[in-house]
C-alpha cells in the first residue's frame, strides 16, 4: 500500500550483487533475520518468523497448536479462503462464525458455536479493522481455547494500544502485493510462546535440524515442509517496515478527517469500529440491502458482497463443494465434519451485512483538502 522505492531496489540489488539469496547464506545478520527481529520489536512479541506467504503462516499456526484430524476451528465468515483452508488441509473442520456490523467476528456468535471439539479460534482483522479482542479473548479464556490472529490485512494495526498479531497466542501476517507492506509474496508468524515458535520453525523448514538460527530449537525435531522466505523478500520487508508506521499515521489522519466530514454531513451511517481512535479503515452502512441498492443505483456504488467476491464464503468452490485431492483425507466426509456448511445458511447475517455495507476509499497520501472534498461529494 505504502509504495516501493529506491531503498527497496537498492536492498534487493545488494543481495543479488553479494550472491546472498537464502536465509542461511545471510545468517543471523542477513535481511531475513534483521527483518524478523524488527517485526518482533515493532509488534511487541518475543518471536517473529518470516515465511513465503500468509497462507503458509496460517498453516504454521495450525501445526504449532497441534490442530489435526477431527478438530474444529472457528473462523470469521468474512475472510479469504486461506483461513479455513489451513485447518482443512490438516483434516480439521473449519466452522464459520458470523461477523457483526463492525465486519469482524461477533463474540456472541463465537460463544454459541463453541463445542467440545473446538481446538482453536481464528479471528480476522479484515481491511485494517480490528476485532473486539477484549470480548473474544474473554470468551476464549473462559473455554480454554487458543486464539490465532489473522492480521494479514492489518499489518501494523493497533487495538487499544496493542499491535494486532500480538494479542492472541499466535499472529499471522501477509506481505503480498495488496497488503500494508509488501515483498510481492511473503508472510510472518508472531508469538511469545517458545514452544509454538519452535513448532512453527520446524514445520516451515524441513531442514531445520541442519540449519543455524539465532536461537537453537529446544523441542524434538519432526518432519516439516518448506515454506522458507528468501533474502530478497527479507530485504524488501527490511525497507518496507520503515514505511509502515509513517504510512499508517497518514492513513489514520485521513480516515479521521473523512469520518468527521461524513458525520457532519449526516447523510450516511458509519459502520462501527472496535477502536475508533486508531481507525485505518472506513465503511458506510445501511439498514437493509434494499436501502443500499436504492442509493447505490443513483451513485454507481457497489457493496462489499459484490466488489470483494473472493472474500465471500459462498464463492469458495473447494469448501462449498467440500473437495480435497483424496476422499480419505477429507474432513467433511467424516461423521464429525458432515454437518459443516458453506452455503448461504451457514452465516446469513454475514452475507446480509456485506450486502448493505460499502468501504469508503480513503487514499493514504492524498492532500487533506482533497479528502474533505471527496467526502462532501460522497
VOGU-3710 file (C-alpha; in Angstrom, 3 decimals, decimal comma):
1> xxxxxxxxxx> 0,000/0,000/0,000  2,699/2,470/1,002  4,836/2,081/-2,098  8,192/0,652/-3,112  11,060/2,961/-3,977  14,807/3,264/-4,384  15,564/1,978/-0,889  13,894/-1,349/-1,637  15,534/-1,562/-5,068  18,956/-0,942/-3,523
11> xxxxxxxxxx> 18,433/-3,546/-0,805  17,422/-6,187/-3,356  20,358/-5,254/-5,583  22,654/-5,652/-2,578  21,516/-9,243/-2,001  21,954/-10,097/-5,682  25,388/-8,479/-6,034  26,661/-10,359/-2,992  25,037/-13,612/-4,145  23,233/-13,979/-0,819
21> xxxxxxxxxx> 19,730/-15,122/-1,744  18,802/-17,594/1,002  18,346/-17,271/4,755  21,331/-19,405/5,624  23,689/-17,533/3,343  22,653/-14,362/5,125  22,933/-15,923/8,578  21,911/-14,080/11,710  22,819/-10,709/10,199  21,037/-11,260/6,890
31> xxxxxxxxxx> 17,999/-9,282/5,820  15,585/-12,015/6,918  16,996/-12,290/10,409  17,107/-8,492/10,807  13,564/-8,117/9,493  12,313/-10,756/11,921  13,902/-9,004/14,869  12,430/-5,690/13,716  8,993/-7,269/13,259  9,092/-8,772/16,737
41> xxxxxxxxxx> 10,189/-5,477/18,288  7,601/-3,424/16,424  4,781/-5,845/17,231  5,852/-6,326/20,832  6,315/-10,094/20,732  9,238/-12,354/21,561  9,457/-14,204/18,231  8,819/-13,497/14,549  9,406/-15,901/11,675  9,143/-14,874/8,031
51> xxxxxxxxxx> 7,622/-17,393/5,601  6,702/-17,370/1,919  3,023/-16,357/2,259  0,215/-15,507/4,640  -1,291/-18,907/3,839  1,918/-20,585/4,997  1,827/-18,502/8,174  -1,690/-19,808/8,895  -0,584/-23,387/8,219  2,350/-22,968/10,598
61> xxxxxxxxxx> -0,002/-21,571/13,245  -2,284/-24,599/12,961  0,640/-27,032/13,206  2,134/-25,110/16,126  -1,145/-25,531/18,023  -1,346/-29,221/17,146  -4,523/-28,900/15,092  -5,386/-32,122/13,305  -7,916/-34,752/12,329  -11,403/-34,226/13,714
71> xxxxxxxxxx> -10,652/-30,915/15,459  -12,918/-27,902/14,906  -11,502/-24,453/14,226  -13,843/-21,464/14,466  -13,246/-18,786/11,822  -14,853/-15,463/10,915  -17,177/-15,882/7,943  -15,701/-12,795/6,245  -12,124/-13,580/5,229  -10,062/-15,084/2,401
81> xxxxxxxxxx> -10,189/-18,813/1,643  -6,688/-19,420/3,052  -8,002/-19,006/6,609  -10,330/-22,044/6,508  -8,062/-23,994/4,154  -5,270/-24,103/6,744  -7,158/-26,349/9,202  -8,941/-28,198/6,388  -5,632/-29,304/4,860  -4,707/-30,800/8,246
91> xxxxxxxxxx> -8,005/-32,770/8,279  -9,579/-30,396/10,808  -13,009/-28,883/10,289  -13,330/-25,117/9,744  -16,616/-23,716/11,057  -17,888/-20,242/10,280  -18,683/-17,605/12,879  -20,832/-14,631/11,935  -19,414/-11,127/11,770  -21,277/-8,172/13,211
101> xxxxxxxxxx> -21,694/-4,651/11,829  -18,011/-3,942/12,526  -17,198/-6,524/9,784  -15,302/-8,597/12,352  -16,104/-11,680/14,420  -19,262/-11,487/16,533  -18,244/-12,541/20,079  -21,791/-13,676/20,872  -21,962/-15,985/17,862  -18,461/-17,212/18,694
111> xxxxxxxxxx> -19,622/-18,401/22,093  -22,675/-20,086/20,566  -20,507/-22,003/18,078  -18,046/-23,483/20,590  -18,340/-27,268/21,033  -16,261/-29,903/22,854  -14,353/-30,385/19,572  -13,282/-26,723/19,267  -9,491/-26,518/19,405  -8,764/-23,016/18,088
121> xxxxxxxxxx> -10,373/-19,687/17,232  -9,092/-17,691/14,254  -10,074/-14,035/14,257  -9,589/-11,956/11,116  -8,757/-8,246/11,222  -10,121/-7,554/7,748  -9,170/-4,373/5,880  -7,332/-2,878/8,866  -10,417/-3,342/11,071  -9,571/-4,857/14,477
131> xxxxxxxxxx> -11,831/-7,438/16,082  -13,357/-6,919/19,528  -10,342/-8,595/21,096  -11,315/-7,837/24,703  -14,537/-9,816/24,420  -13,115/-12,511/22,152  -10,162/-13,167/24,441  -12,532/-13,342/27,420  -14,631/-15,987/25,633  -11,510/-17,918/24,611
141> xxxxxxxxxx> -10,029/-17,859/28,088  -13,315/-18,956/29,633  -13,284/-22,048/27,420  -9,515/-22,619/27,391  -9,200/-22,237/23,607  -6,200/-20,563/21,929  -6,754/-17,589/19,618  -4,922/-17,094/16,319  -4,956/-13,573/14,882  -5,144/-13,476/11,099
151> xxxxxxxxxx> -3,764/-9,964/10,742  -2,802/-10,477/7,111  -4,825/-7,414/6,097  -3,824/-5,358/9,127  -0,026/-5,401/9,446  0,945/-2,638/11,860  -2,620/-2,142/13,081  -3,494/-1,356/16,690  -6,229/-2,345/19,132  -6,358/-0,329/22,368
161> xxxxxxxxxx> -2,642/0,351/22,274  -1,558/-3,184/21,347  -0,362/-4,253/17,923  -2,610/-6,630/16,043  -0,985/-10,052/15,918  0,371/-9,748/19,470  -2,830/-10,327/21,455  -3,670/-13,980/20,727  -1,374/-16,983/21,117  -0,137/-16,605/17,538
171> xxxxxxxxxx> -0,365/-13,817/14,953  -0,148/-14,212/11,182  0,879/-11,557/8,636  0,826/-11,430/4,845  3,161/-9,357/2,705  1,620/-9,940/-0,711  1,105/-7,154/-3,198  -2,213/-5,977/-1,694  -1,141/-5,604/1,930  0,064/-2,643/4,014
181> xxxxxxxxxx> 3,677/-3,567/3,288  4,757/-5,969/0,579  7,562/-8,077/-0,826  5,355/-9,413/-3,641  4,567/-12,551/-1,677  5,527/-13,447/1,867  4,236/-13,629/5,411  5,206/-13,999/9,057  4,270/-15,803/12,272  4,448/-13,940/15,590
191> xxxxxxxxxx> 4,273/-15,368/19,108  5,567/-15,028/22,657  5,499/-18,795/23,176  8,886/-20,531/22,768  7,434/-23,959/22,011  4,895/-22,669/19,488  7,695/-20,762/17,771  9,861/-23,897/17,593  6,964/-25,932/16,184  6,347/-23,267/13,532
201> xxxxxxxxxx> 10,061/-23,226/12,667  10,170/-27,000/12,252  7,090/-27,024/10,023  8,271/-24,131/7,831  11,652/-25,733/7,046  12,182/-29,472/6,542  15,910/-28,911/7,017  15,749/-27,105/10,337  17,759/-29,876/12,003  20,863/-28,956/9,967
211> xxxxxxxxxx> 20,465/-25,178/9,950  21,702/-22,413/12,243  19,177/-19,952/13,653  19,506/-17,073/16,096  18,370/-19,477/18,829  18,520/-23,287/18,887  15,364/-25,401/18,622  14,552/-26,799/22,059  11,960/-29,446/21,118  12,379/-32,814/19,332
221> xxxxxxxxxx> 12,619/-32,449/15,556  9,657/-33,592/13,457  9,019/-33,782/9,715  8,148/-30,420/8,192  7,540/-28,617/4,908  9,407/-25,904/3,003  7,764/-22,506/3,459  11,013/-20,563/3,698  11,239/-16,923/2,683  14,228/-15,655/0,690
231> xxxxxxxxxx> 16,766/-12,952/1,470  15,226/-10,893/-1,350  11,891/-10,917/0,497  13,713/-10,064/3,701  15,457/-7,142/2,011  12,159/-5,715/0,777  10,483/-6,051/4,181  13,511/-4,540/5,936  12,920/-1,332/3,991  9,125/-1,610/3,920
241> xxxxxxxxxx> 8,997/-1,714/7,720  10,451/1,804/7,730  7,430/2,989/5,734  4,800/1,187/7,829  4,152/3,480/10,799  4,524/6,772/8,896  2,148/5,458/6,223  -0,398/4,256/8,786  -0,201/7,604/10,604  -1,040/9,426/7,370
251> xxxxxxxxxx> -3,871/6,985/6,633  -5,341/7,364/10,139  -5,254/11,148/9,840  -7,192/10,966/6,585  -9,658/8,378/7,865  -10,381/10,587/10,878  -10,957/13,606/8,649  -13,173/11,584/6,305  -15,161/10,233/9,253  -15,658/13,713/10,714
261> xxxxxxxxxx> -16,863/15,106/7,387  -19,337/12,254/6,789  -20,705/12,664/10,308  -21,048/16,429/9,819  -22,896/15,916/6,552  -25,237/13,461/8,284  -26,227/11,598/5,126  -24,765/8,184/5,900  -24,249/5,855/8,827  -20,654/4,833/9,512
271> xxxxxxxxxx> -20,017/1,161/10,258  -18,845/0,696/13,861  -15,136/0,340/14,535  -13,717/-1,551/17,546  -11,026/1,076/18,230  -12,093/4,371/16,602  -9,015/6,236/17,835  -6,743/4,007/15,735  -9,063/3,578/12,739  -7,274/2,990/9,435
281> xxxxxxxxxx> -10,402/1,917/7,564  -13,798/3,456/6,870  -17,080/1,913/5,770  -20,641/3,178/5,484  -23,630/1,009/6,218  -27,352/0,903/5,543  -30,183/-0,735/7,466  -31,068/-3,174/4,678  -29,589/-4,391/1,396  -32,606/-2,849/-0,352
291> xxxxxxxxxx> -31,871/0,579/1,122  -28,259/0,299/-0,013  -29,382/-0,732/-3,507  -31,669/2,317/-3,829  -28,845/4,739/-3,001  -26,238/2,758/-4,935  -28,298/2,841/-8,121  -28,062/6,646/-8,181  -24,352/6,807/-7,369  -22,990/3,718/-9,130
301> xxxxxxxxxx> -21,851/2,270/-5,796  -21,201/-1,395/-5,090  -21,372/-3,171/-1,759  -18,675/-5,414/-0,272  -20,564/-8,537/-1,311  -20,353/-7,570/-4,971  -16,914/-5,908/-5,058  -14,970/-8,397/-2,940  -16,424/-11,689/-4,124  -13,218/-13,571/-3,361
311> xxxxxxxxxx> -13,863/-12,813/0,323  -17,490/-14,056/0,249  -17,508/-17,597/1,584  -20,278/-18,823/-0,741  -17,816/-18,294/-3,624  -15,114/-20,576/-2,185  -15,617/-23,516/-4,541  -13,309/-26,064/-2,813  -15,087/-25,536/0,510  -18,623/-25,147/-0,844
321> xxxxxxxxxx> -18,140/-28,439/-2,712  -16,166/-29,939/0,211  -13,454/-31,291/-2,035  -9,878/-32,354/-1,306  -7,470/-34,200/-3,572  -8,308/-37,530/-1,869  -11,527/-38,518/-0,146  -9,750/-40,334/2,677  -8,222/-37,058/3,926  -11,424/-35,021/3,509
331> xxxxxxxxxx> -12,591/-33,865/6,957  -16,080/-33,128/5,615  -16,670/-36,797/4,777  -16,211/-37,846/8,400  -19,049/-38,052/10,888  -17,669/-35,016/12,722  -17,438/-32,929/9,550  -20,623/-33,900/7,771  -22,639/-31,006/9,211  -20,118/-28,307/8,326
341> xxxxxxxxxx> -21,660/-25,937/5,807  -20,552/-23,187/3,453  -23,914/-22,441/1,849  -25,994/-19,289/2,289  -27,475/-20,642/5,526  -24,081/-21,090/7,205  -23,631/-17,381/8,070  -26,668/-15,495/6,749  -26,117/-12,423/8,901  -22,616/-12,008/7,456
351> xxxxxxxxxx> -23,970/-12,093/3,899  -26,663/-9,578/4,836  -24,098/-7,174/6,333  -21,820/-7,447/3,299  -24,750/-6,612/1,022  -25,527/-3,376/2,877  -22,019/-2,128/3,615  -19,524/-0,312/1,408  -15,904/0,600/2,037  -15,056/4,251/1,519
361> xxxxxxxxxx> -11,766/4,619/-0,344  -9,552/6,995/1,627  -6,217/7,456/-0,211  -3,466/7,386/2,409  -1,361/10,075/0,725  -3,987/12,418/-0,754  -3,956/16,075/0,354  -6,304/16,696/3,278  -8,290/19,244/1,274  -8,868/16,604/-1,385
371> xxxxxxxx> -10,097/14,107/1,241  -12,556/16,692/2,562  -13,849/17,443/-0,926  -14,245/13,741/-1,733  -16,270/13,109/1,417  -18,554/16,095/0,901  -19,241/14,832/-2,624  -19,876/11,276/-1,460
//
